[in-house]
């Protein structure tokens, strides 16, 4: 999202939305272990956990990270109710 591109959202709100990007957080050393288990590089694991990649391998890495105790943080909250009328 380009800052200031939406005239209805002030820049401060856009900055907050940008900082809430979805990612998976794992314990120290887990990136190396996941890379070994999946037969890929640490960089690929990092990109997958930061949702910068969405290949089949990246989805498998994220699944494994969650299974090994990782936590998904950030992203858009699942809003089940609408305040619009």
PDB file with SEQRES, HELIX, SHEET and CRYST1 records, atoms N, CA, C and O in Angstrom:
SEQRES   1 A   85  UNK UNK UNK UNK UNK UNK UNK UNK UNK UNK UNK UNK UNK          
SEQRES   2 A   85  UNK UNK UNK UNK UNK UNK UNK UNK UNK UNK UNK UNK UNK          
SEQRES   3 A   85  UNK UNK UNK UNK UNK UNK UNK UNK UNK UNK UNK UNK UNK          
SEQRES   4 A   85  UNK UNK UNK UNK UNK UNK UNK UNK UNK UNK UNK UNK UNK          
SEQRES   5 A   85  UNK UNK UNK UNK UNK UNK UNK UNK UNK UNK UNK UNK UNK          
SEQRES   6 A   85  UNK UNK UNK UNK UNK UNK UNK UNK UNK UNK UNK UNK UNK          
SEQRES   7 A   85  UNK UNK UNK UNK UNK UNK UNK                                  
HELIX    1 AA1 UNK A   11  UNK A   19  1                                   9    
HELIX    2 AA2 UNK A   30  UNK A   38  1                                   9    
HELIX    3 AA3 UNK A   42  UNK A   49  1                                   8    
HELIX    4 AA4 UNK A   56  UNK A   67  1                                  12    
SHEET    1 AA1 2 UNK A  23  UNK A  25  0                                        
SHEET    2 AA1 2 UNK A  71  UNK A  73 -1                                        
CRYST1    1.000    1.000    1.000  90.00  90.00  90.00 P 1           1          
ATOM      1  N   UNK A   1       0.843  -1.166   0.000  1.00  0.00           N  
ATOM      2  CA  UNK A   1       0.000   0.000   0.000  1.00  0.00           C  
ATOM      3  C   UNK A   1       0.890   1.231   0.000  1.00  0.00           C  
ATOM      4  O   UNK A   1       1.811   1.334   0.810  1.00  0.00           O  
ATOM      5  N   UNK A   2       0.626   2.141  -0.882  1.00  0.00           N  
ATOM      6  CA  UNK A   2       1.389   3.374  -0.969  1.00  0.00           C  
ATOM      7  C   UNK A   2       0.815   4.360   0.028  1.00  0.00           C  
ATOM      8  O   UNK A   2      -0.390   4.606   0.052  1.00  0.00           O  
ATOM      9  N   UNK A   3       1.680   4.915   0.842  1.00  0.00           N  
ATOM     10  CA  UNK A   3       1.219   5.857   1.848  1.00  0.00           C  
ATOM     11  C   UNK A   3       0.597   7.075   1.182  1.00  0.00           C  
ATOM     12  O   UNK A   3       1.157   7.650   0.248  1.00  0.00           O  
ATOM     13  N   UNK A   4      -0.566   7.452   1.681  1.00  0.00           N  
ATOM     14  CA  UNK A   4      -1.230   8.619   1.145  1.00  0.00           C  
ATOM     15  C   UNK A   4      -2.028   8.339  -0.120  1.00  0.00           C  
ATOM     16  O   UNK A   4      -2.606   9.260  -0.697  1.00  0.00           O  
ATOM     17  N   UNK A   5      -2.070   7.070  -0.566  1.00  0.00           N  
ATOM     18  CA  UNK A   5      -2.760   6.755  -1.802  1.00  0.00           C  
ATOM     19  C   UNK A   5      -4.271   6.713  -1.621  1.00  0.00           C  
ATOM     20  O   UNK A   5      -5.013   6.892  -2.587  1.00  0.00           O  
ATOM     21  N   UNK A   6      -4.730   6.483  -0.418  1.00  0.00           N  
ATOM     22  CA  UNK A   6      -6.164   6.443  -0.135  1.00  0.00           C  
ATOM     23  C   UNK A   6      -6.532   7.728   0.580  1.00  0.00           C  
ATOM     24  O   UNK A   6      -6.131   7.927   1.727  1.00  0.00           O  
ATOM     25  N   UNK A   7      -7.289   8.609  -0.070  1.00  0.00           N  
ATOM     26  CA  UNK A   7      -7.595   9.902   0.553  1.00  0.00           C  
ATOM     27  C   UNK A   7      -8.477   9.784   1.785  1.00  0.00           C  
ATOM     28  O   UNK A   7      -8.576  10.735   2.561  1.00  0.00           O  
ATOM     29  N   UNK A   8      -9.124   8.631   1.983  1.00  0.00           N  
ATOM     30  CA  UNK A   8      -9.996   8.473   3.142  1.00  0.00           C  
ATOM     31  C   UNK A   8      -9.248   8.013   4.386  1.00  0.00           C  
ATOM     32  O   UNK A   8      -9.782   8.128   5.489  1.00  0.00           O  
ATOM     33  N   UNK A   9      -8.021   7.491   4.247  1.00  0.00           N  
ATOM     34  CA  UNK A   9      -7.262   7.022   5.400  1.00  0.00           C  
ATOM     35  C   UNK A   9      -6.095   7.956   5.678  1.00  0.00           C  
ATOM     36  O   UNK A   9      -5.263   8.182   4.800  1.00  0.00           O  
ATOM     37  N   UNK A  10      -6.021   8.501   6.884  1.00  0.00           N  
ATOM     38  CA  UNK A  10      -4.859   9.324   7.226  1.00  0.00           C  
ATOM     39  C   UNK A  10      -3.579   8.477   7.214  1.00  0.00           C  
ATOM     40  O   UNK A  10      -3.632   7.259   7.388  1.00  0.00           O  
ATOM     41  N   UNK A  11      -2.465   9.114   7.014  1.00  0.00           N  
ATOM     42  CA  UNK A  11      -1.180   8.428   6.946  1.00  0.00           C  
ATOM     43  C   UNK A  11      -0.903   7.629   8.215  1.00  0.00           C  
ATOM     44  O   UNK A  11      -0.333   6.542   8.129  1.00  0.00           O  
ATOM     45  N   UNK A  12      -1.281   8.122   9.374  1.00  0.00           N  
ATOM     46  CA  UNK A  12      -1.000   7.405  10.621  1.00  0.00           C  
ATOM     47  C   UNK A  12      -1.719   6.065  10.658  1.00  0.00           C  
ATOM     48  O   UNK A  12      -1.155   5.086  11.145  1.00  0.00           O  
ATOM     49  N   UNK A  13      -2.938   5.995  10.161  1.00  0.00           N  
ATOM     50  CA  UNK A  13      -3.660   4.732  10.157  1.00  0.00           C  
ATOM     51  C   UNK A  13      -3.004   3.765   9.165  1.00  0.00           C  
ATOM     52  O   UNK A  13      -2.890   2.573   9.449  1.00  0.00           O  
ATOM     53  N   UNK A  14      -2.582   4.261   8.028  1.00  0.00           N  
ATOM     54  CA  UNK A  14      -1.909   3.403   7.051  1.00  0.00           C  
ATOM     55  C   UNK A  14      -0.623   2.839   7.638  1.00  0.00           C  
ATOM     56  O   UNK A  14      -0.307   1.670   7.417  1.00  0.00           O  
ATOM     57  N   UNK A  15       0.123   3.649   8.384  1.00  0.00           N  
ATOM     58  CA  UNK A  15       1.354   3.168   9.010  1.00  0.00           C  
ATOM     59  C   UNK A  15       1.053   2.056  10.010  1.00  0.00           C  
ATOM     60  O   UNK A  15       1.793   1.075  10.082  1.00  0.00           O  
ATOM     61  N   UNK A  16      -0.022   2.195  10.781  1.00  0.00           N  
ATOM     62  CA  UNK A  16      -0.397   1.165  11.735  1.00  0.00           C  
ATOM     63  C   UNK A  16      -0.779  -0.103  10.996  1.00  0.00           C  
ATOM     64  O   UNK A  16      -0.378  -1.191  11.409  1.00  0.00           O  
ATOM     65  N   UNK A  17      -1.539   0.000   9.920  1.00  0.00           N  
ATOM     66  CA  UNK A  17      -1.931  -1.172   9.145  1.00  0.00           C  
ATOM     67  C   UNK A  17      -0.704  -1.867   8.556  1.00  0.00           C  
ATOM     68  O   UNK A  17      -0.644  -3.097   8.537  1.00  0.00           O  
ATOM     69  N   UNK A  18       0.272  -1.097   8.075  1.00  0.00           N  
ATOM     70  CA  UNK A  18       1.491  -1.682   7.523  1.00  0.00           C  
ATOM     71  C   UNK A  18       2.279  -2.443   8.571  1.00  0.00           C  
ATOM     72  O   UNK A  18       2.908  -3.451   8.249  1.00  0.00           O  
ATOM     73  N   UNK A  19       2.264  -1.986   9.825  1.00  0.00           N  
ATOM     74  CA  UNK A  19       3.061  -2.627  10.865  1.00  0.00           C  
ATOM     75  C   UNK A  19       2.405  -3.891  11.398  1.00  0.00           C  
ATOM     76  O   UNK A  19       3.028  -4.612  12.177  1.00  0.00           O  
ATOM     77  N   UNK A  20       1.174  -4.185  11.007  1.00  0.00           N  
ATOM     78  CA  UNK A  20       0.450  -5.351  11.498  1.00  0.00           C  
ATOM     79  C   UNK A  20       0.503  -6.503  10.494  1.00  0.00           C  
ATOM     80  O   UNK A  20      -0.439  -7.293  10.420  1.00  0.00           O  
ATOM     81  N   UNK A  21       1.560  -6.610   9.742  1.00  0.00           N  
ATOM     82  CA  UNK A  21       1.674  -7.668   8.751  1.00  0.00           C  
ATOM     83  C   UNK A  21       1.722  -9.031   9.419  1.00  0.00           C  
ATOM     84  O   UNK A  21       2.308  -9.210  10.486  1.00  0.00           O  
ATOM     85  N   UNK A  22       1.091  -9.974   8.760  1.00  0.00           N  
ATOM     86  CA  UNK A  22       1.016 -11.332   9.285  1.00  0.00           C  
ATOM     87  C   UNK A  22       2.379 -12.013   9.190  1.00  0.00           C  
ATOM     88  O   UNK A  22       3.106 -11.836   8.212  1.00  0.00           O  
ATOM     89  N   UNK A  23       2.712 -12.784  10.207  1.00  0.00           N  
ATOM     90  CA  UNK A  23       3.943 -13.573  10.199  1.00  0.00           C  
ATOM     91  C   UNK A  23       3.826 -14.674  11.245  1.00  0.00           C  
ATOM     92  O   UNK A  23       2.924 -14.663  12.083  1.00  0.00           O  
ATOM     93  N   UNK A  24       4.745 -15.614  11.181  1.00  0.00           N  
ATOM     94  CA  UNK A  24       4.796 -16.689  12.167  1.00  0.00           C  
ATOM     95  C   UNK A  24       6.098 -16.546  12.936  1.00  0.00           C  
ATOM     96  O   UNK A  24       7.174 -16.465  12.345  1.00  0.00           O  
ATOM     97  N   UNK A  25       5.993 -16.516  14.252  1.00  0.00           N  
ATOM     98  CA  UNK A  25       7.152 -16.354  15.124  1.00  0.00           C  
ATOM     99  C   UNK A  25       7.505 -17.720  15.710  1.00  0.00           C  
ATOM    100  O   UNK A  25       6.638 -18.427  16.225  1.00  0.00           O  
ATOM    101  N   UNK A  26       8.792 -18.084  15.627  1.00  0.00           N  
ATOM    102  CA  UNK A  26       9.266 -19.354  16.179  1.00  0.00           C  
ATOM    103  C   UNK A  26      10.391 -19.078  17.162  1.00  0.00           C  
ATOM    104  O   UNK A  26      10.964 -17.989  17.180  1.00  0.00           O  
ATOM    105  N   UNK A  27      10.697 -20.071  17.972  1.00  0.00           N  
ATOM    106  CA  UNK A  27      11.777 -19.925  18.949  1.00  0.00           C  
ATOM    107  C   UNK A  27      13.130 -19.834  18.246  1.00  0.00           C  
ATOM    108  O   UNK A  27      13.290 -20.223  17.089  1.00  0.00           O  
ATOM    109  N   UNK A  28      14.089 -19.308  18.992  1.00  0.00           N  
ATOM    110  CA  UNK A  28      15.449 -19.170  18.477  1.00  0.00           C  
ATOM    111  C   UNK A  28      15.977 -20.537  18.035  1.00  0.00           C  
ATOM    112  O   UNK A  28      15.860 -21.515  18.774  1.00  0.00           O  
ATOM    113  N   UNK A  29      16.548 -20.608  16.854  1.00  0.00           N  
ATOM    114  CA  UNK A  29      17.122 -21.845  16.329  1.00  0.00           C  
ATOM    115  C   UNK A  29      16.158 -22.676  15.501  1.00  0.00           C  
ATOM    116  O   UNK A  29      16.582 -23.587  14.789  1.00  0.00           O  
ATOM    117  N   UNK A  30      14.849 -22.375  15.582  1.00  0.00           N  
ATOM    118  CA  UNK A  30      13.860 -23.152  14.834  1.00  0.00           C  
ATOM    119  C   UNK A  30      13.979 -22.953  13.328  1.00  0.00           C  
ATOM    120  O   UNK A  30      13.721 -23.881  12.562  1.00  0.00           O  
ATOM    121  N   UNK A  31      14.362 -21.766  12.898  1.00  0.00           N  
ATOM    122  CA  UNK A  31      14.497 -21.518  11.455  1.00  0.00           C  
ATOM    123  C   UNK A  31      15.509 -22.488  10.863  1.00  0.00           C  
ATOM    124  O   UNK A  31      15.269 -23.068   9.804  1.00  0.00           O  
ATOM    125  N   UNK A  32      16.645 -22.669  11.545  1.00  0.00           N  
ATOM    126  CA  UNK A  32      17.668 -23.603  11.059  1.00  0.00           C  
ATOM    127  C   UNK A  32      17.149 -25.036  11.040  1.00  0.00           C  
ATOM    128  O   UNK A  32      17.394 -25.771  10.083  1.00  0.00           O  
ATOM    129  N   UNK A  33      16.432 -25.440  12.094  1.00  0.00           N  
ATOM    130  CA  UNK A  33      15.902 -26.803  12.167  1.00  0.00           C  
ATOM    131  C   UNK A  33      14.873 -27.045  11.081  1.00  0.00           C  
ATOM    132  O   UNK A  33      14.877 -28.098  10.443  1.00  0.00           O  
ATOM    133  N   UNK A  34      13.982 -26.074  10.864  1.00  0.00           N  
ATOM    134  CA  UNK A  34      12.960 -26.218   9.820  1.00  0.00           C  
ATOM    135  C   UNK A  34      13.621 -26.285   8.445  1.00  0.00           C  
ATOM    136  O   UNK A  34      13.202 -27.068   7.593  1.00  0.00           O  
ATOM    137  N   UNK A  35      14.648 -25.469   8.227  1.00  0.00           N  
ATOM    138  CA  UNK A  35      15.363 -25.491   6.943  1.00  0.00           C  
ATOM    139  C   UNK A  35      15.970 -26.869   6.692  1.00  0.00           C  
ATOM    140  O   UNK A  35      15.882 -27.390   5.579  1.00  0.00           O  
ATOM    141  N   UNK A  36      16.583 -27.463   7.715  1.00  0.00           N  
ATOM    142  CA  UNK A  36      17.157 -28.802   7.574  1.00  0.00           C  
ATOM    143  C   UNK A  36      16.083 -29.835   7.278  1.00  0.00           C  
ATOM    144  O   UNK A  36      16.246 -30.670   6.389  1.00  0.00           O  
ATOM    145  N   UNK A  37      14.983 -29.779   8.022  1.00  0.00           N  
ATOM    146  CA  UNK A  37      13.902 -30.747   7.837  1.00  0.00           C  
ATOM    147  C   UNK A  37      13.259 -30.645   6.451  1.00  0.00           C  
ATOM    148  O   UNK A  37      12.890 -31.659   5.859  1.00  0.00           O  
ATOM    149  N   UNK A  38      13.127 -29.424   5.939  1.00  0.00           N  
ATOM    150  CA  UNK A  38      12.454 -29.205   4.661  1.00  0.00           C  
ATOM    151  C   UNK A  38      13.419 -29.238   3.476  1.00  0.00           C  
ATOM    152  O   UNK A  38      12.989 -29.208   2.323  1.00  0.00           O  
ATOM    153  N   UNK A  39      14.721 -29.300   3.759  1.00  0.00           N  
ATOM    154  CA  UNK A  39      15.706 -29.353   2.671  1.00  0.00           C  
ATOM    155  C   UNK A  39      15.789 -28.058   1.883  1.00  0.00           C  
ATOM    156  O   UNK A  39      15.908 -28.074   0.658  1.00  0.00           O  
ATOM    157  N   UNK A  40      15.727 -26.939   2.589  1.00  0.00           N  
ATOM    158  CA  UNK A  40      15.810 -25.642   1.924  1.00  0.00           C  
ATOM    159  C   UNK A  40      16.729 -24.722   2.728  1.00  0.00           C  
ATOM    160  O   UNK A  40      17.336 -25.142   3.713  1.00  0.00           O  
ATOM    161  N   UNK A  41      16.823 -23.482   2.302  1.00  0.00           N  
ATOM    162  CA  UNK A  41      17.712 -22.528   2.975  1.00  0.00           C  
ATOM    163  C   UNK A  41      16.989 -21.799   4.109  1.00  0.00           C  
ATOM    164  O   UNK A  41      15.760 -21.780   4.179  1.00  0.00           O  
ATOM    165  N   UNK A  42      17.787 -21.203   4.992  1.00  0.00           N  
ATOM    166  CA  UNK A  42      17.244 -20.371   6.068  1.00  0.00           C  
ATOM    167  C   UNK A  42      16.480 -19.176   5.491  1.00  0.00           C  
ATOM    168  O   UNK A  42      15.469 -18.745   6.046  1.00  0.00           O  
ATOM    169  N   UNK A  43      16.971 -18.659   4.387  1.00  0.00           N  
ATOM    170  CA  UNK A  43      16.317 -17.508   3.755  1.00  0.00           C  
ATOM    171  C   UNK A  43      14.910 -17.882   3.302  1.00  0.00           C  
ATOM    172  O   UNK A  43      13.971 -17.108   3.487  1.00  0.00           O  
ATOM    173  N   UNK A  44      14.763 -19.066   2.708  1.00  0.00           N  
ATOM    174  CA  UNK A  44      13.442 -19.508   2.266  1.00  0.00           C  
ATOM    175  C   UNK A  44      12.492 -19.635   3.452  1.00  0.00           C  
ATOM    176  O   UNK A  44      11.330 -19.237   3.364  1.00  0.00           O  
ATOM    177  N   UNK A  45      12.980 -20.185   4.554  1.00  0.00           N  
ATOM    178  CA  UNK A  45      12.149 -20.324   5.751  1.00  0.00           C  
ATOM    179  C   UNK A  45      11.739 -18.940   6.260  1.00  0.00           C  
ATOM    180  O   UNK A  45      10.575 -18.724   6.596  1.00  0.00           O  
ATOM    181  N   UNK A  46      12.678 -18.018   6.318  1.00  0.00           N  
ATOM    182  CA  UNK A  46      12.382 -16.663   6.780  1.00  0.00           C  
ATOM    183  C   UNK A  46      11.328 -15.998   5.894  1.00  0.00           C  
ATOM    184  O   UNK A  46      10.399 -15.369   6.401  1.00  0.00           O  
ATOM    185  N   UNK A  47      11.467 -16.133   4.581  1.00  0.00           N  
ATOM    186  CA  UNK A  47      10.497 -15.554   3.655  1.00  0.00           C  
ATOM    187  C   UNK A  47       9.125 -16.205   3.820  1.00  0.00           C  
ATOM    188  O   UNK A  47       8.103 -15.523   3.754  1.00  0.00           O  
ATOM    189  N   UNK A  48       9.100 -17.503   4.031  1.00  0.00           N  
ATOM    190  CA  UNK A  48       7.835 -18.210   4.211  1.00  0.00           C  
ATOM    191  C   UNK A  48       7.144 -17.765   5.495  1.00  0.00           C  
ATOM    192  O   UNK A  48       5.937 -17.524   5.502  1.00  0.00           O  
ATOM    193  N   UNK A  49       7.904 -17.657   6.577  1.00  0.00           N  
ATOM    194  CA  UNK A  49       7.325 -17.274   7.868  1.00  0.00           C  
ATOM    195  C   UNK A  49       6.850 -15.822   7.876  1.00  0.00           C  
ATOM    196  O   UNK A  49       5.974 -15.457   8.659  1.00  0.00           O  
ATOM    197  N   UNK A  50       7.427 -14.999   7.009  1.00  0.00           N  
ATOM    198  CA  UNK A  50       7.011 -13.594   6.898  1.00  0.00           C  
ATOM    199  C   UNK A  50       5.931 -13.412   5.825  1.00  0.00           C  
ATOM    200  O   UNK A  50       5.543 -12.283   5.524  1.00  0.00           O  
ATOM    201  N   UNK A  51       5.445 -14.518   5.246  1.00  0.00           N  
ATOM    202  CA  UNK A  51       4.411 -14.506   4.210  1.00  0.00           C  
ATOM    203  C   UNK A  51       4.840 -13.710   2.981  1.00  0.00           C  
ATOM    204  O   UNK A  51       4.005 -13.112   2.303  1.00  0.00           O  
ATOM    205  N   UNK A  52       6.154 -13.703   2.693  1.00  0.00           N  
ATOM    206  CA  UNK A  52       6.646 -13.082   1.470  1.00  0.00           C  
ATOM    207  C   UNK A  52       6.626 -14.065   0.309  1.00  0.00           C  
ATOM    208  O   UNK A  52       6.729 -13.662  -0.850  1.00  0.00           O  
ATOM    209  N   UNK A  53       6.495 -15.340   0.612  1.00  0.00           N  
ATOM    210  CA  UNK A  53       6.383 -16.408  -0.400  1.00  0.00           C  
ATOM    211  C   UNK A  53       5.101 -17.175  -0.129  1.00  0.00           C  
ATOM    212  O   UNK A  53       4.670 -17.305   1.016  1.00  0.00           O  
ATOM    213  N   UNK A  54       4.490 -17.688  -1.208  1.00  0.00           N  
ATOM    214  CA  UNK A  54       3.277 -18.469  -1.026  1.00  0.00           C  
ATOM    215  C   UNK A  54       3.289 -19.715  -1.906  1.00  0.00           C  
ATOM    216  O   UNK A  54       2.242 -20.152  -2.384  1.00  0.00           O  
ATOM    217  N   UNK A  55       4.456 -20.278  -2.115  1.00  0.00           N  
ATOM    218  CA  UNK A  55       4.577 -21.510  -2.891  1.00  0.00           C  
ATOM    219  C   UNK A  55       4.123 -22.693  -2.029  1.00  0.00           C  
ATOM    220  O   UNK A  55       3.838 -22.548  -0.840  1.00  0.00           O  
ATOM    221  N   UNK A  56       4.065 -23.860  -2.663  1.00  0.00           N  
ATOM    222  CA  UNK A  56       3.700 -25.071  -1.917  1.00  0.00           C  
ATOM    223  C   UNK A  56       4.704 -25.305  -0.784  1.00  0.00           C  
ATOM    224  O   UNK A  56       4.317 -25.675   0.324  1.00  0.00           O  
ATOM    225  N   UNK A  57       5.993 -25.087  -1.065  1.00  0.00           N  
ATOM    226  CA  UNK A  57       7.033 -25.241  -0.042  1.00  0.00           C  
ATOM    227  C   UNK A  57       6.808 -24.247   1.098  1.00  0.00           C  
ATOM    228  O   UNK A  57       6.914 -24.613   2.269  1.00  0.00           O  
ATOM    229  N   UNK A  58       6.503 -23.007   0.767  1.00  0.00           N  
ATOM    230  CA  UNK A  58       6.289 -21.983   1.802  1.00  0.00           C  
ATOM    231  C   UNK A  58       5.101 -22.352   2.688  1.00  0.00           C  
ATOM    232  O   UNK A  58       5.166 -22.190   3.906  1.00  0.00           O  
ATOM    233  N   UNK A  59       4.031 -22.839   2.098  1.00  0.00           N  
ATOM    234  CA  UNK A  59       2.865 -23.247   2.892  1.00  0.00           C  
ATOM    235  C   UNK A  59       3.219 -24.425   3.795  1.00  0.00           C  
ATOM    236  O   UNK A  59       2.769 -24.489   4.939  1.00  0.00           O  
ATOM    237  N   UNK A  60       4.031 -25.362   3.280  1.00  0.00           N  
ATOM    238  CA  UNK A  60       4.469 -26.504   4.099  1.00  0.00           C  
ATOM    239  C   UNK A  60       5.352 -26.054   5.256  1.00  0.00           C  
ATOM    240  O   UNK A  60       5.253 -26.584   6.363  1.00  0.00           O  
ATOM    241  N   UNK A  61       6.214 -25.077   4.998  1.00  0.00           N  
ATOM    242  CA  UNK A  61       7.087 -24.531   6.044  1.00  0.00           C  
ATOM    243  C   UNK A  61       6.242 -23.892   7.143  1.00  0.00           C  
ATOM    244  O   UNK A  61       6.490 -24.120   8.327  1.00  0.00           O  
ATOM    245  N   UNK A  62       5.246 -23.094   6.757  1.00  0.00           N  
ATOM    246  CA  UNK A  62       4.384 -22.452   7.754  1.00  0.00           C  
ATOM    247  C   UNK A  62       3.621 -23.485   8.574  1.00  0.00           C  
ATOM    248  O   UNK A  62       3.477 -23.334   9.788  1.00  0.00           O  
ATOM    249  N   UNK A  63       3.135 -24.527   7.921  1.00  0.00           N  
ATOM    250  CA  UNK A  63       2.406 -25.587   8.633  1.00  0.00           C  
ATOM    251  C   UNK A  63       3.326 -26.265   9.651  1.00  0.00           C  
ATOM    252  O   UNK A  63       2.936 -26.482  10.798  1.00  0.00           O  
ATOM    253  N   UNK A  64       4.551 -26.597   9.223  1.00  0.00           N  
ATOM    254  CA  UNK A  64       5.511 -27.238  10.115  1.00  0.00           C  
ATOM    255  C   UNK A  64       5.869 -26.320  11.279  1.00  0.00           C  
ATOM    256  O   UNK A  64       5.978 -26.774  12.419  1.00  0.00           O  
ATOM    257  N   UNK A  65       6.051 -25.043  10.999  1.00  0.00           N  
ATOM    258  CA  UNK A  65       6.401 -24.084  12.058  1.00  0.00           C  
ATOM    259  C   UNK A  65       5.303 -24.026  13.122  1.00  0.00           C  
ATOM    260  O   UNK A  65       5.599 -23.984  14.316  1.00  0.00           O  
ATOM    261  N   UNK A  66       4.049 -24.025  12.699  1.00  0.00           N  
ATOM    262  CA  UNK A  66       2.933 -24.012  13.649  1.00  0.00           C  
ATOM    263  C   UNK A  66       2.914 -25.311  14.451  1.00  0.00           C  
ATOM    264  O   UNK A  66       2.708 -25.292  15.664  1.00  0.00           O  
ATOM    265  N   UNK A  67       3.130 -26.440  13.772  1.00  0.00           N  
ATOM    266  CA  UNK A  67       3.150 -27.740  14.449  1.00  0.00           C  
ATOM    267  C   UNK A  67       4.274 -27.824  15.477  1.00  0.00           C  
ATOM    268  O   UNK A  67       4.145 -28.515  16.487  1.00  0.00           O  
ATOM    269  N   UNK A  68       5.387 -27.114  15.216  1.00  0.00           N  
ATOM    270  CA  UNK A  68       6.531 -27.142  16.126  1.00  0.00           C  
ATOM    271  C   UNK A  68       6.461 -26.039  17.181  1.00  0.00           C  
ATOM    272  O   UNK A  68       7.457 -25.768  17.852  1.00  0.00           O  
ATOM    273  N   UNK A  69       5.308 -25.404  17.335  1.00  0.00           N  
ATOM    274  CA  UNK A  69       5.132 -24.438  18.419  1.00  0.00           C  
ATOM    275  C   UNK A  69       5.167 -22.983  18.022  1.00  0.00           C  
ATOM    276  O   UNK A  69       5.117 -22.111  18.889  1.00  0.00           O  
ATOM    277  N   UNK A  70       5.251 -22.694  16.732  1.00  0.00           N  
ATOM    278  CA  UNK A  70       5.243 -21.304  16.286  1.00  0.00           C  
ATOM    279  C   UNK A  70       3.881 -20.665  16.481  1.00  0.00           C  
ATOM    280  O   UNK A  70       2.869 -21.356  16.603  1.00  0.00           O  
ATOM    281  N   UNK A  71       3.865 -19.344  16.509  1.00  0.00           N  
ATOM    282  CA  UNK A  71       2.623 -18.598  16.696  1.00  0.00           C  
ATOM    283  C   UNK A  71       2.434 -17.611  15.561  1.00  0.00           C  
ATOM    284  O   UNK A  71       3.360 -16.896  15.179  1.00  0.00           O  
ATOM    285  N   UNK A  72       1.218 -17.581  15.027  1.00  0.00           N  
ATOM    286  CA  UNK A  72       0.892 -16.610  13.986  1.00  0.00           C  
ATOM    287  C   UNK A  72       0.539 -15.300  14.670  1.00  0.00           C  
ATOM    288  O   UNK A  72      -0.278 -15.278  15.590  1.00  0.00           O  
ATOM    289  N   UNK A  73       1.149 -14.207  14.226  1.00  0.00           N  
ATOM    290  CA  UNK A  73       0.892 -12.887  14.792  1.00  0.00           C  
ATOM    291  C   UNK A  73       0.609 -11.902  13.668  1.00  0.00           C  
ATOM    292  O   UNK A  73       0.969 -12.132  12.514  1.00  0.00           O  
ATOM    293  N   UNK A  74      -0.045 -10.797  14.030  1.00  0.00           N  
ATOM    294  CA  UNK A  74      -0.329  -9.744  13.063  1.00  0.00           C  
ATOM    295  C   UNK A  74      -1.412 -10.146  12.092  1.00  0.00           C  
ATOM    296  O   UNK A  74      -2.188 -11.068  12.346  1.00  0.00           O  
ATOM    297  N   UNK A  75      -1.455  -9.448  10.985  1.00  0.00           N  
ATOM    298  CA  UNK A  75      -2.468  -9.720   9.981  1.00  0.00           C  
ATOM    299  C   UNK A  75      -3.765  -9.034  10.309  1.00  0.00           C  
ATOM    300  O   UNK A  75      -3.877  -8.325  11.309  1.00  0.00           O  
ATOM    301  N   UNK A  76      -4.743  -9.251   9.457  1.00  0.00           N  
ATOM    302  CA  UNK A  76      -6.057  -8.654   9.656  1.00  0.00           C  
ATOM    303  C   UNK A  76      -6.861  -9.505  10.614  1.00  0.00           C  
ATOM    304  O   UNK A  76      -6.955 -10.718  10.427  1.00  0.00           O  
ATOM    305  N   UNK A  77      -7.442  -8.904  11.633  1.00  0.00           N  
ATOM    306  CA  UNK A  77      -8.268  -9.679  12.559  1.00  0.00           C  
ATOM    307  C   UNK A  77      -9.511 -10.190  11.853  1.00  0.00           C  
ATOM    308  O   UNK A  77     -10.030  -9.548  10.939  1.00  0.00           O  
ATOM    309  N   UNK A  78      -9.979 -11.342  12.281  1.00  0.00           N  
ATOM    310  CA  UNK A  78     -11.192 -11.915  11.715  1.00  0.00           C  
ATOM    311  C   UNK A  78     -12.382 -11.223  12.340  1.00  0.00           C  
ATOM    312  O   UNK A  78     -12.770 -11.537  13.465  1.00  0.00           O  
ATOM    313  N   UNK A  79     -12.961 -10.285  11.619  1.00  0.00           N  
ATOM    314  CA  UNK A  79     -14.094  -9.523  12.128  1.00  0.00           C  
ATOM    315  C   UNK A  79     -15.374 -10.265  11.768  1.00  0.00           C  
ATOM    316  O   UNK A  79     -15.706 -10.408  10.591  1.00  0.00           O  
ATOM    317  N   UNK A  80     -16.096 -10.740  12.792  1.00  0.00           N  
ATOM    318  CA  UNK A  80     -17.298 -11.519  12.543  1.00  0.00           C  
ATOM    319  C   UNK A  80     -18.549 -10.663  12.541  1.00  0.00           C  
ATOM    320  O   UNK A  80     -19.610 -11.127  12.123  1.00  0.00           O  
ATOM    321  N   UNK A  81     -18.450  -9.422  12.999  1.00  0.00           N  
ATOM    322  CA  UNK A  81     -19.623  -8.559  12.982  1.00  0.00           C  
ATOM    323  C   UNK A  81     -19.279  -7.284  12.238  1.00  0.00           C  
ATOM    324  O   UNK A  81     -18.138  -6.820  12.247  1.00  0.00           O  
ATOM    325  N   UNK A  82     -20.288  -6.734  11.599  1.00  0.00           N  
ATOM    326  CA  UNK A  82     -20.092  -5.500  10.853  1.00  0.00           C  
ATOM    327  C   UNK A  82     -20.815  -4.371  11.558  1.00  0.00           C  
ATOM    328  O   UNK A  82     -21.943  -4.543  12.020  1.00  0.00           O  
ATOM    329  N   UNK A  83     -20.176  -3.224  11.642  1.00  0.00           N  
ATOM    330  CA  UNK A  83     -20.792  -2.060  12.265  1.00  0.00           C  
ATOM    331  C   UNK A  83     -21.469  -1.171  11.226  1.00  0.00           C  
ATOM    332  O   UNK A  83     -22.081  -0.160  11.574  1.00  0.00           O  
ATOM    333  N   UNK A  84     -21.359  -1.548   9.944  1.00  0.00           N  
ATOM    334  CA  UNK A  84     -21.992  -0.766   8.891  1.00  0.00           C  
ATOM    335  C   UNK A  84     -23.462  -1.098   8.810  1.00  0.00           C  
ATOM    336  O   UNK A  84     -23.874  -2.230   9.061  1.00  0.00           O  
ATOM    337  N   UNK A  85     -24.248  -0.100   8.456  1.00  0.00           N  
ATOM    338  CA  UNK A  85     -25.689  -0.307   8.315  1.00  0.00           C  
ATOM    339  C   UNK A  85     -26.116  -0.059   6.903  1.00  0.00           C  
ATOM    340  O   UNK A  85     -27.299  -0.184   6.585  1.00  0.00           O  
TER     341      UNK A  85                                                      
END                                                                             
